[in-house]
Amino acid sequence: MAELNIVLHEPEIPANTGNIGRTCVATGTKLHLTVS
């Protein structure tokens, strides 16, 4: 299966970022956060 990556560029809502992070852990997806 292909490796998945999710990139959040300057996420603004902490709860959404946390939910996405937990989903990434459960599915083995890599999460990248970018902050300026």
PDBQT receptor file of N, H, CA, C and O in Angstrom, charges set to zero:
ATOM      1  N   MET A   1       0.840  -1.179   0.000  1.00  0.00    +0.000 N 
ATOM      2  CA  MET A   1       0.000   0.000   0.000  1.00  0.00    +0.000 C 
ATOM      3  C   MET A   1       0.887   1.244   0.000  1.00  0.00    +0.000 C 
ATOM      4  O   MET A   1       1.973   1.236   0.580  1.00  0.00    +0.000 OA
ATOM      5  N   ALA A   2       0.431   2.292  -0.639  1.00  0.00    +0.000 N 
ATOM      6  H   ALA A   2      -0.452   2.298  -1.110  1.00  0.00    +0.000 HD
ATOM      7  CA  ALA A   2       1.200   3.526  -0.735  1.00  0.00    +0.000 C 
ATOM      8  C   ALA A   2       1.276   4.223   0.616  1.00  0.00    +0.000 C 
ATOM      9  O   ALA A   2       0.335   4.183   1.408  1.00  0.00    +0.000 OA
ATOM     10  N   GLU A   3       2.406   4.856   0.861  1.00  0.00    +0.000 N 
ATOM     11  H   GLU A   3       3.170   4.888   0.217  1.00  0.00    +0.000 HD
ATOM     12  CA  GLU A   3       2.588   5.628   2.086  1.00  0.00    +0.000 C 
ATOM     13  C   GLU A   3       1.846   6.951   1.958  1.00  0.00    +0.000 C 
ATOM     14  O   GLU A   3       1.946   7.632   0.938  1.00  0.00    +0.000 OA
ATOM     15  N   LEU A   4       1.106   7.308   2.995  1.00  0.00    +0.000 N 
ATOM     16  H   LEU A   4       1.026   6.755   3.824  1.00  0.00    +0.000 HD
ATOM     17  CA  LEU A   4       0.354   8.556   2.973  1.00  0.00    +0.000 C 
ATOM     18  C   LEU A   4       1.029   9.591   3.853  1.00  0.00    +0.000 C 
ATOM     19  O   LEU A   4       1.594   9.269   4.898  1.00  0.00    +0.000 OA
ATOM     20  N   ASN A   5       0.961  10.841   3.415  1.00  0.00    +0.000 N 
ATOM     21  H   ASN A   5       0.502  11.103   2.566  1.00  0.00    +0.000 HD
ATOM     22  CA  ASN A   5       1.466  11.973   4.175  1.00  0.00    +0.000 C 
ATOM     23  C   ASN A   5       0.381  13.032   4.223  1.00  0.00    +0.000 C 
ATOM     24  O   ASN A   5      -0.287  13.297   3.224  1.00  0.00    +0.000 OA
ATOM     25  N   ILE A   6       0.209  13.637   5.391  1.00  0.00    +0.000 N 
ATOM     26  H   ILE A   6       0.752  13.422   6.203  1.00  0.00    +0.000 HD
ATOM     27  CA  ILE A   6      -0.706  14.765   5.538  1.00  0.00    +0.000 C 
ATOM     28  C   ILE A   6       0.124  15.948   5.996  1.00  0.00    +0.000 C 
ATOM     29  O   ILE A   6       0.914  15.841   6.934  1.00  0.00    +0.000 OA
ATOM     30  N   VAL A   7      -0.062  17.078   5.325  1.00  0.00    +0.000 N 
ATOM     31  H   VAL A   7      -0.704  17.164   4.563  1.00  0.00    +0.000 HD
ATOM     32  CA  VAL A   7       0.664  18.297   5.672  1.00  0.00    +0.000 C 
ATOM     33  C   VAL A   7      -0.345  19.350   6.098  1.00  0.00    +0.000 C 
ATOM     34  O   VAL A   7      -1.282  19.659   5.361  1.00  0.00    +0.000 OA
ATOM     35  N   LEU A   8      -0.150  19.900   7.293  1.00  0.00    +0.000 N 
ATOM     36  H   LEU A   8       0.611  19.649   7.891  1.00  0.00    +0.000 HD
ATOM     37  CA  LEU A   8      -0.972  21.014   7.767  1.00  0.00    +0.000 C 
ATOM     38  C   LEU A   8      -0.076  22.248   7.794  1.00  0.00    +0.000 C 
ATOM     39  O   LEU A   8       0.904  22.300   8.537  1.00  0.00    +0.000 OA
ATOM     40  N   HIS A   9      -0.419  23.226   6.989  1.00  0.00    +0.000 N 
ATOM     41  H   HIS A   9      -1.215  23.184   6.386  1.00  0.00    +0.000 HD
ATOM     42  CA  HIS A   9       0.359  24.464   6.918  1.00  0.00    +0.000 C 
ATOM     43  C   HIS A   9      -0.281  25.497   7.834  1.00  0.00    +0.000 C 
ATOM     44  O   HIS A   9      -1.387  25.973   7.577  1.00  0.00    +0.000 OA
ATOM     45  N   GLU A  10       0.418  25.831   8.893  1.00  0.00    +0.000 N 
ATOM     46  H   GLU A  10       1.316  25.444   9.102  1.00  0.00    +0.000 HD
ATOM     47  CA  GLU A  10      -0.040  26.798   9.888  1.00  0.00    +0.000 C 
ATOM     48  C   GLU A  10      -1.450  26.480  10.394  1.00  0.00    +0.000 C 
ATOM     49  O   GLU A  10      -2.366  27.282  10.216  1.00  0.00    +0.000 OA
ATOM     50  N   PRO A  11      -1.627  25.316  11.023  1.00  0.00    +0.000 N 
ATOM     51  CA  PRO A  11      -2.956  24.965  11.536  1.00  0.00    +0.000 C 
ATOM     52  C   PRO A  11      -3.405  25.967  12.600  1.00  0.00    +0.000 C 
ATOM     53  O   PRO A  11      -2.607  26.405  13.429  1.00  0.00    +0.000 OA
ATOM     54  N   GLU A  12      -4.682  26.321  12.566  1.00  0.00    +0.000 N 
ATOM     55  H   GLU A  12      -5.330  25.965  11.892  1.00  0.00    +0.000 HD
ATOM     56  CA  GLU A  12      -5.197  27.356  13.464  1.00  0.00    +0.000 C 
ATOM     57  C   GLU A  12      -6.084  26.818  14.579  1.00  0.00    +0.000 C 
ATOM     58  O   GLU A  12      -6.287  27.504  15.581  1.00  0.00    +0.000 OA
ATOM     59  N   ILE A  13      -6.614  25.614  14.432  1.00  0.00    +0.000 N 
ATOM     60  H   ILE A  13      -6.448  25.057  13.618  1.00  0.00    +0.000 HD
ATOM     61  CA  ILE A  13      -7.555  25.089  15.422  1.00  0.00    +0.000 C 
ATOM     62  C   ILE A  13      -6.915  23.869  16.101  1.00  0.00    +0.000 C 
ATOM     63  O   ILE A  13      -6.831  22.796  15.502  1.00  0.00    +0.000 OA
ATOM     64  N   PRO A  14      -6.462  24.039  17.359  1.00  0.00    +0.000 N 
ATOM     65  CA  PRO A  14      -5.751  22.946  18.040  1.00  0.00    +0.000 C 
ATOM     66  C   PRO A  14      -6.540  21.638  18.118  1.00  0.00    +0.000 C 
ATOM     67  O   PRO A  14      -5.963  20.562  17.964  1.00  0.00    +0.000 OA
ATOM     68  N   ALA A  15      -7.840  21.718  18.355  1.00  0.00    +0.000 N 
ATOM     69  H   ALA A  15      -8.309  22.593  18.481  1.00  0.00    +0.000 HD
ATOM     70  CA  ALA A  15      -8.635  20.485  18.468  1.00  0.00    +0.000 C 
ATOM     71  C   ALA A  15      -8.631  19.707  17.158  1.00  0.00    +0.000 C 
ATOM     72  O   ALA A  15      -8.535  18.480  17.169  1.00  0.00    +0.000 OA
ATOM     73  N   ASN A  16      -8.734  20.400  16.040  1.00  0.00    +0.000 N 
ATOM     74  H   ASN A  16      -8.812  21.397  16.031  1.00  0.00    +0.000 HD
ATOM     75  CA  ASN A  16      -8.709  19.722  14.741  1.00  0.00    +0.000 C 
ATOM     76  C   ASN A  16      -7.343  19.094  14.493  1.00  0.00    +0.000 C 
ATOM     77  O   ASN A  16      -7.251  17.975  13.990  1.00  0.00    +0.000 OA
ATOM     78  N   THR A  17      -6.279  19.819  14.847  1.00  0.00    +0.000 N 
ATOM     79  H   THR A  17      -6.354  20.729  15.256  1.00  0.00    +0.000 HD
ATOM     80  CA  THR A  17      -4.924  19.296  14.673  1.00  0.00    +0.000 C 
ATOM     81  C   THR A  17      -4.745  18.029  15.500  1.00  0.00    +0.000 C 
ATOM     82  O   THR A  17      -4.150  17.059  15.031  1.00  0.00    +0.000 OA
ATOM     83  N   GLY A  18      -5.257  18.034  16.728  1.00  0.00    +0.000 N 
ATOM     84  H   GLY A  18      -5.741  18.822  17.109  1.00  0.00    +0.000 HD
ATOM     85  CA  GLY A  18      -5.167  16.848  17.582  1.00  0.00    +0.000 C 
ATOM     86  C   GLY A  18      -5.924  15.668  17.015  1.00  0.00    +0.000 C 
ATOM     87  O   GLY A  18      -5.427  14.542  17.033  1.00  0.00    +0.000 OA
ATOM     88  N   ASN A  19      -7.122  15.912  16.514  1.00  0.00    +0.000 N 
ATOM     89  H   ASN A  19      -7.526  16.826  16.500  1.00  0.00    +0.000 HD
ATOM     90  CA  ASN A  19      -7.917  14.831  15.915  1.00  0.00    +0.000 C 
ATOM     91  C   ASN A  19      -7.225  14.257  14.689  1.00  0.00    +0.000 C 
ATOM     92  O   ASN A  19      -7.203  13.041  14.497  1.00  0.00    +0.000 OA
ATOM     93  N   ILE A  20      -6.667  15.119  13.868  1.00  0.00    +0.000 N 
ATOM     94  H   ILE A  20      -6.686  16.106  14.024  1.00  0.00    +0.000 HD
ATOM     95  CA  ILE A  20      -5.944  14.652  12.680  1.00  0.00    +0.000 C 
ATOM     96  C   ILE A  20      -4.717  13.853  13.106  1.00  0.00    +0.000 C 
ATOM     97  O   ILE A  20      -4.410  12.823  12.507  1.00  0.00    +0.000 OA
ATOM     98  N   GLY A  21      -4.017  14.320  14.135  1.00  0.00    +0.000 N 
ATOM     99  H   GLY A  21      -4.267  15.157  14.622  1.00  0.00    +0.000 HD
ATOM    100  CA  GLY A  21      -2.848  13.600  14.640  1.00  0.00    +0.000 C 
ATOM    101  C   GLY A  21      -3.201  12.208  15.136  1.00  0.00    +0.000 C 
ATOM    102  O   GLY A  21      -2.489  11.248  14.842  1.00  0.00    +0.000 OA
ATOM    103  N   ARG A  22      -4.288  12.085  15.882  1.00  0.00    +0.000 N 
ATOM    104  H   ARG A  22      -4.867  12.865  16.121  1.00  0.00    +0.000 HD
ATOM    105  CA  ARG A  22      -4.718  10.771  16.371  1.00  0.00    +0.000 C 
ATOM    106  C   ARG A  22      -5.125   9.853  15.222  1.00  0.00    +0.000 C 
ATOM    107  O   ARG A  22      -4.858   8.652  15.260  1.00  0.00    +0.000 OA
ATOM    108  N   THR A  23      -5.762  10.408  14.217  1.00  0.00    +0.000 N 
ATOM    109  H   THR A  23      -5.979  11.383  14.186  1.00  0.00    +0.000 HD
ATOM    110  CA  THR A  23      -6.134   9.613  13.045  1.00  0.00    +0.000 C 
ATOM    111  C   THR A  23      -4.884   9.115  12.325  1.00  0.00    +0.000 C 
ATOM    112  O   THR A  23      -4.839   7.977  11.859  1.00  0.00    +0.000 OA
ATOM    113  N   CYS A  24      -3.873   9.972  12.239  1.00  0.00    +0.000 N 
ATOM    114  H   CYS A  24      -3.909  10.897  12.617  1.00  0.00    +0.000 HD
ATOM    115  CA  CYS A  24      -2.618   9.568  11.598  1.00  0.00    +0.000 C 
ATOM    116  C   CYS A  24      -1.956   8.424  12.360  1.00  0.00    +0.000 C 
ATOM    117  O   CYS A  24      -1.438   7.493  11.745  1.00  0.00    +0.000 OA
ATOM    118  N   VAL A  25      -1.967   8.482  13.683  1.00  0.00    +0.000 N 
ATOM    119  H   VAL A  25      -2.389   9.239  14.183  1.00  0.00    +0.000 HD
ATOM    120  CA  VAL A  25      -1.390   7.399  14.484  1.00  0.00    +0.000 C 
ATOM    121  C   VAL A  25      -2.142   6.095  14.231  1.00  0.00    +0.000 C 
ATOM    122  O   VAL A  25      -1.528   5.041  14.069  1.00  0.00    +0.000 OA
ATOM    123  N   ALA A  26      -3.452   6.168  14.197  1.00  0.00    +0.000 N 
ATOM    124  H   ALA A  26      -3.951   7.025  14.328  1.00  0.00    +0.000 HD
ATOM    125  CA  ALA A  26      -4.272   4.965  14.015  1.00  0.00    +0.000 C 
ATOM    126  C   ALA A  26      -4.102   4.344  12.634  1.00  0.00    +0.000 C 
ATOM    127  O   ALA A  26      -4.233   3.129  12.480  1.00  0.00    +0.000 OA
ATOM    128  N   THR A  27      -3.810   5.172  11.627  1.00  0.00    +0.000 N 
ATOM    129  H   THR A  27      -3.703   6.158  11.752  1.00  0.00    +0.000 HD
ATOM    130  CA  THR A  27      -3.716   4.667  10.253  1.00  0.00    +0.000 C 
ATOM    131  C   THR A  27      -2.283   4.521   9.750  1.00  0.00    +0.000 C 
ATOM    132  O   THR A  27      -2.066   4.048   8.634  1.00  0.00    +0.000 OA
ATOM    133  N   GLY A  28      -1.303   4.923  10.561  1.00  0.00    +0.000 N 
ATOM    134  H   GLY A  28      -1.479   5.307  11.467  1.00  0.00    +0.000 HD
ATOM    135  CA  GLY A  28       0.092   4.824  10.143  1.00  0.00    +0.000 C 
ATOM    136  C   GLY A  28       0.495   5.876   9.126  1.00  0.00    +0.000 C 
ATOM    137  O   GLY A  28       1.468   5.698   8.393  1.00  0.00    +0.000 OA
ATOM    138  N   THR A  29      -0.245   6.962   9.080  1.00  0.00    +0.000 N 
ATOM    139  H   THR A  29      -1.036   7.106   9.675  1.00  0.00    +0.000 HD
ATOM    140  CA  THR A  29       0.033   8.059   8.153  1.00  0.00    +0.000 C 
ATOM    141  C   THR A  29       1.009   9.032   8.794  1.00  0.00    +0.000 C 
ATOM    142  O   THR A  29       0.963   9.246  10.006  1.00  0.00    +0.000 OA
ATOM    143  N   LYS A  30       1.891   9.624   7.999  1.00  0.00    +0.000 N 
ATOM    144  H   LYS A  30       1.929   9.451   7.015  1.00  0.00    +0.000 HD
ATOM    145  CA  LYS A  30       2.828  10.623   8.518  1.00  0.00    +0.000 C 
ATOM    146  C   LYS A  30       2.175  11.997   8.513  1.00  0.00    +0.000 C 
ATOM    147  O   LYS A  30       1.538  12.394   7.537  1.00  0.00    +0.000 OA
ATOM    148  N   LEU A  31       2.343  12.721   9.624  1.00  0.00    +0.000 N 
ATOM    149  H   LEU A  31       2.861  12.398  10.417  1.00  0.00    +0.000 HD
ATOM    150  CA  LEU A  31       1.787  14.061   9.757  1.00  0.00    +0.000 C 
ATOM    151  C   LEU A  31       2.927  15.058   9.800  1.00  0.00    +0.000 C 
ATOM    152  O   LEU A  31       3.867  14.902  10.579  1.00  0.00    +0.000 OA
ATOM    153  N   HIS A  32       2.844  16.080   8.964  1.00  0.00    +0.000 N 
ATOM    154  H   HIS A  32       2.080  16.206   8.332  1.00  0.00    +0.000 HD
ATOM    155  CA  HIS A  32       3.842  17.147   8.917  1.00  0.00    +0.000 C 
ATOM    156  C   HIS A  32       3.150  18.457   9.259  1.00  0.00    +0.000 C 
ATOM    157  O   HIS A  32       2.141  18.807   8.648  1.00  0.00    +0.000 OA
ATOM    158  N   LEU A  33       3.689  19.182  10.231  1.00  0.00    +0.000 N 
ATOM    159  H   LEU A  33       4.509  18.898  10.728  1.00  0.00    +0.000 HD
ATOM    160  CA  LEU A  33       3.147  20.486  10.606  1.00  0.00    +0.000 C 
ATOM    161  C   LEU A  33       4.155  21.551  10.211  1.00  0.00    +0.000 C 
ATOM    162  O   LEU A  33       5.338  21.438  10.533  1.00  0.00    +0.000 OA
ATOM    163  N   THR A  34       3.694  22.585   9.515  1.00  0.00    +0.000 N 
ATOM    164  H   THR A  34       2.733  22.676   9.254  1.00  0.00    +0.000 HD
ATOM    165  CA  THR A  34       4.585  23.684   9.149  1.00  0.00    +0.000 C 
ATOM    166  C   THR A  34       4.112  24.944   9.845  1.00  0.00    +0.000 C 
ATOM    167  O   THR A  34       2.925  25.269   9.842  1.00  0.00    +0.000 OA
ATOM    168  N   VAL A  35       5.067  25.651  10.444  1.00  0.00    +0.000 N 
ATOM    169  H   VAL A  35       6.031  25.387  10.447  1.00  0.00    +0.000 HD
ATOM    170  CA  VAL A  35       4.773  26.889  11.159  1.00  0.00    +0.000 C 
ATOM    171  C   VAL A  35       5.802  27.924  10.733  1.00  0.00    +0.000 C 
ATOM    172  O   VAL A  35       7.000  27.642  10.690  1.00  0.00    +0.000 OA
ATOM    173  N   SER A  36       5.333  29.106  10.424  1.00  0.00    +0.000 N 
ATOM    174  H   SER A  36       4.360  29.335  10.459  1.00  0.00    +0.000 HD
ATOM    175  CA  SER A  36       6.256  30.176  10.011  1.00  0.00    +0.000 C 
ATOM    176  C   SER A  36       6.754  30.942  11.204  1.00  0.00    +0.000 C 
ATOM    177  O   SER A  36       7.538  31.878  11.053  1.00  0.00    +0.000 OA
TER     178      SER A  36
